[in-house]
Amino acid sequence: MKMREREPRAKAIWGRYFRKDRPLEAATGIRDLPDSPKAPLSGWGMFALFFVLLSLCYLWVLITSYAMADEYALLWAEATGASWPLHVAVALGRPTQGILDHLLFSPTRDIGDLCYIRFLSVLFISTLAWVVYRALLQAGWNWREAFLLSLITATLPPFQVYASWAEIAPYPLSAVSAAGAFCMAEWGRREQRPWRKWSLAAASALLVLLAISIFQPGAMFFWVLAAIAIFTPEVTIRCLLRRLLWYGTIVGAGMVLGFGIYEWGLAHYRRGLALYGADYGYIIPSARAHLTRYPSTSHSSSSRRAPA
């Protein structure tokens, strides 16, 4: 008898979430479920909490003075005015990463300054964790579950590598750019005015291109947020297919532009990439020996012996 009484109650509770005729709520509209307590911190307060926790998690890389093998070569190249790091990045289809590496490494004077670059990487990772947290909340998750899943995401092995390797510190920024692209795409999907709708779609495609020009796999973080927004209990097949088509068109446009940049860079800087690969065994030992002998890598005190 008790089992029969529970069935209508369960159907009443869960039926509203699994009704086929219920329209899919926008991913940008936060739903307050009746059994979900509110988060104790505001949006920026939660971002600060993520930053503090991840800084403690990655504390060792922030207080230790060290450099990876490639970073010796980059420091030497910046000290001697060599342009091959940017040429290699352009040939790999990552010109924005080359520019960011130049901006980050040019002020460094010794290996100890790389801690500041790794600090920026932790800041980017914290931003990404906060974005995932907000997306989960907007999809109807409990704030505790959203917080823990976001924290787990930010401590996965790839992010541990990004936080400990100054050369690839901009990689998390690629995922942040992809997250911005998704927000633009979602905003454009809900827009009724055609000119504004396609303007937002174009802006989203450009952000996808920016993510690709930093780190190609990082741009695929677009689909992480898309999966959070789409796969909710009330989704319908028709709505799912329409959103996948909209998202796929935007990401596809960005990927086509990114492939064009890669082909252009490879055509113009293929020789530099080949020379770097051939001289790899010479550049890094020479740079390490130079930086060990002259710890200060300021432009005024270094010799001009690096390959251009």
N, C-alpha and C positions, 0 to 999 in steps of 0.2 A: 504494500500500500504506500509505503514511504517512497519507494522508487518511482511509482507513478506520479506522486506529488512533485518530485524533484524535476521530472522531465519538462513539464510546462514552464517551470521557473527557469531552468537552464536555457530553454528555447527563447524565453523572453529576454534573458540577459544577452545571450550570444547572437540571437537572431538579428538584432539591429546592426551588428558588425558584419554579418555575412549575407545581408539582403542583396540580391542581384540587381535590384532596381535602384540601389542607393548610389548617387553620383560620387565620384572620387573627389575628396576634398583636396584643395591645393596644397602643395608641399610647403608653401610659405605661410600657411595659416596654422597656428598652434592650437591644438585641441586639448582642453583640460578634461581629462577623463575623471569621472566621479571618484574612482578609487585610487587616483594617482596624486600623492601629496606634492605640493609645490616645492621647487628647489629652494634651499635656504639662502643661496647667493644669487645676486643679479647676474646678467649676462657678462659684464666686465669683471665682476667678482669671481665668476667661475673661470674666466680666462686667466686671471691672476693666480688662481689656485692651480690650474693646469701648469702654468709657467713655473711656479714654485716647486711643485712635485716633480716635474720633468727636469728642472735644474738640479734637484737633489739626486734624481736617478742618474743623470749624466754628469755628476759633479766631478768625477775623476778627469774627464776630458777637458773640463773647464779650468782646472787648477794645475794640470801637468803640462810641462813644456816638452813637446815632442813634435816630430814631423814625419809624415809618410814619405816614401821614396819620391813620388811624383812632386811632392811639395817642395823638396829641395830644388828640383829643376825649375819650378815656377818662381821661387824666390830668386834664384840666380838670373832667370830671364828678366824679371822685373828690375833687378838691380843693374843689369847690363843693357837694358833697353831692347832686348830681343823681341821680335814680333811673332815667332813661331807658335807660341801657345794659342794666340787668337786664330792664326791660320789653321791650326789643327782642329780647333773647336768649330770653325766655319765648315771645314771639310767633313766633319762628322754630323753636320746639320744642327749644330747647337751654338749658333753665334751669340745668343744672349748669355749663355753660360760663359763663353769666352770674355765677353764684356764685363760680366759680373766678377769673374775671377780677377780680371785686370784691376777693377775698382777696389776689390777687397785686398789683393796682395800688394798693390803698389804702395800703400802707406806703411806696410810692415817693415821693421828694421832688423828683426831677428826672429828666431824660431818661437820665442816666447809669445810674440804678438799673435801667433796663430790661434791662441785661446780666444781672442776676441771674435775671430771668424767663426769658430765653433760655437761661441755664445749666440751668434746670429742664427746659426743652424738650429739650435735648441729653441730659439724664439719662433722660427718658422714652424717647427714641429708642434709647438704649443698652440700656435694659431690654427694649424690643421686639426689638432685634437678638439679645439673649441668649435670649429666648423662642423665636425662630425657630431659632436654633442648637440649642437643646435639643430642639425638635420634630424637626429633621432627624436628629439623632443617634438619637433614639428610633425613627425610621423606618428606621434602618439605614445612614445615610449615613456616608461617611468624614469624620473630623473636619475635615480640611483643606478638603474641598469644602463642608461645612456652614458652616465659619467664613467662607469667601470669599463664599458666597451670602448669608449673613446680613449681612455687611458691605456688599455691593452693595445689598441691600434697604434698609439704613439710610441709604444715600447717594443714593437715587433723588430726582428733582426734587421730589416732594411733601414729602419730609422736609427737603430743603434750605429750602423755604419755611417749614415749621413752625419750624425752628431759627432762622430770621432774622426772624421776625415775632412779637413778644412777645404780641400780642393773641390769637393762635391757638396759643400755647404749650401749652394743654391738649389740643390735637387728638391728639398721639401717645398721651396717656393714654386716649383712647377706644379705640384699637387694643389697648392693654395690657389694658383692661377686657374687650374682646372675647376676648382670649387667655385671660383668667381664666374667662370664660364657657365656652369650649371645654373647658378642663381640668375644670370642674365637670360639663359634659355627658358627657365621657368617663368620669369617675369614676362618675357615675350610671348610665351604660350598663352598666358592669361589675358594679354592685351587685346583689345577689340579693334583699335584703329590700325589699319594695315601698314601705314608708313612707320608707325612706332613699333609695331610688331616685328617688321623685318629689319628695322634699325637695331633693335635689341638682339635679334638673331645674328646680324653681322658683327655686333660687338662681342657676342658670345663666341663666334667663330674666331675672331681675332685673339681673344683670350686663350682659346684652345691652341692657336698658333704660337702664342707667347709661351705656353706651357711646353709645347713640342720643341721650341727653339732653346729651351733650358735643358730639358731631359725628356726624351720621347716617352718612356714608360710612365713618367709622372703624370702626363696628360690623361692617362687612362683612369685617374682618380675621379674623373667626371662621372664614370659609370658606377662608382661606389655610392655617390650621393643619389644618382638616378635610381639605383636599386633600392635605397632606403625610402625614397619618395614613392616609387611605383608599387612595390610589393607590400601592399597593405591588405587587410582582409576584405575590404569593400571594393577592391579593384574589379573592373569588368574587362573582358577580353578586348572589346572594342576600344575602350579607353587605353588599355595597355598598348595595343598596336599603334594607335594614333600618337601616343607619346614616344614610343620607340622610333617611329618614323621621324618625328620632329627632332628628337635628340640626335638620331643617326645622321640626319641631313646636316646639322650644325657641326657635329664632330667630323663628319666626312669632309666638309668644306675646309675645316682647319687642317686636316691631315693632308689633303691635296696641296694646300699652300705650303705646308711644312715639307712635303716631298719635293716641291719645286725649289725651295730654298736649299735643301740637301743636294739636289742635282746641280744647282748653280755653284754651291760651295765646293763640291767634289770636282767639278770641271775646272775651277779656277785655282784651287789649292791642293790638288791631288799630289803634286810634286812635294809640297811641304809636308804632307802627311806621310809620304813614302820616306822622305829623308829623316823625319822624326823617328819612324819605326826602325830605320837602319841604324841611326845613331843613338838609339835608346840606351844601349849598354854603355855608351861613352858619356852621354849627357849627365845622367844621374850620379855616377861616381865622381865625375869632375865637379859637379855642383856641390855634392856633399863635402868633398875635400876643400873646396873654396870656402864654404860657409863655416866649416869647422876651423879653418885657419883664420878667417875674418868673420867673427860672429855678427858684426853689424853689417847689414846688407844695404846700407843707404846708398843712393845713387852717386854721391860725391866721393865715396871711398872705395868703390868696387872697380875692378878692371873691366875692360870691354872685350872679353875673350869668348863670350857665349856665341854660339852659332845664330845667325839671323834667320 
